[in-house]
């Protein structure tokens, strides 16, 4: 009897199968940890590398470019134009995707073919830890995923605590040009900015990505405009605002590290918060 109990205790945690709920609240079931994974989202690719599951990745979407090693994986199309046949040919036992109207037909077809699809779409910073843990369970990297999640969550709590009592800055996030666009408070990047002690003048807009006009920006009179773009591109975006009769600070931020819900968002946010805090200290009253 003791011999059998010992054997049972030594069984891996997935001996009876693995069940994980994804970010769409679907129950994902595997009989054993995934051995062949296709990632259809850049942030998911980054998370899988972060938890030590790189050797199980056999394919990626075309936008998955970090870390650099990911670019050596076969690409199976872009968001909204995934090649289902190419995905199936890679014989995945798990596909990780950011689901939405454009990706829906592809992921629906994959499920119909019996392939497990895990929806990883963290809508908040807090949800990154949940995605890490779910991917860790499904890939057999549970301990690494838990360590990564705890380190990330600890770092984020420290960041929020640092600026919790700071004087709020009015900050507009620009995410596009021609036409110029911003974000409301339901977007991931808006949550990141709030951790720096900022307020979004367009946070209550019904549209997720509102158009940004000169008139709207003038009415908001923000302390800063933060562009999710490389520096040279951001300067072109900012050119349209420089004739306005007020002078906000203009800051460019590398878009992938801050805009993707992955682990790189923490150091990117720390760096941006420091820049905004320097502005706060240099301007004790609101810029007019």
Secondary structure, 3 states (H helix, E strand, C coil): CHHHHHHHHHCCCCCCCEEEECCCCCEEEECCCCCCEEECCHHHHHHHHHCCCHHHEEEECCCCCCCHHHHHCCECEECCEECHHHHHHCCCCEEEECCCHHHHHHHHHHHHCCCCEEECCCCCCHHHHHHHHHHHHHHCCHHHHHHHHHHHHHHHHHHHHHHCCCCCEEEEEECECCCCECCCCCCHHHHHHHCCCEECCCCCCCCCCCECCHHHHHHHCCCEEEEECCHHHHHHHHHHHCCCCCCCEEEEECHHHHHCCCCHHHHHHHHHHHHHHHHHHHCCCCCC
